[in-house]
Amino acid sequence: MKRSTALSLLLFAAFLAGCAGEPRREGPLDARMVEKLSAVSLDPAQAGRILNAYRASHGLGPVRPDPRLMAMAQRQADAMVAKNALSHDAGGSFATRVEAAGLDSARVAENLGGGYFSVEEAFDGWRKSPGHDANLRLKDATRYGIALSKDPRTSYRAWWVLVVAAEPEVRREMGAAAPGPAVWFGNNPPPGR
């Protein structure tokens, strides 16, 4: 086999391994770490209070919990744990997940986090990252979903997902709308008007 072909195959194998995430920890786990991880919990209402206080400090309106976004966030958090990879594509492409949830893709954002052992730590990390911070301050956002998934054998142990979204846009089909007042242009109305 030519050297360039072998190198290409090696690089492709490394790429595939990177897509699969890190290998899981093997052997005995540190009991203190396991205990610390078991104490990590998520109260969605508390997360909402943190998020709304931050948004209010920037002159933005509040967001409310949304069951559809909660479910979307939980599926993504679980997918990241399963793949041991902090990735927006762990549970399928972000665009596909947004469409499946019936969201307006121009007005939805997702923050991922790993290794935070409290909701306060997760929000602190997101506020310190310009891209994540912009998502927290999504102007049109009115709803949120947040999730936590844990596994002591994974690289981050605690995996967080926050989804914020605007209200869905009302979409009407042309034939479905109720007839409204006639509109015409020009100086003369159509006959019968």
Disulfide bonds with the S-S distance in Angstrom:
none
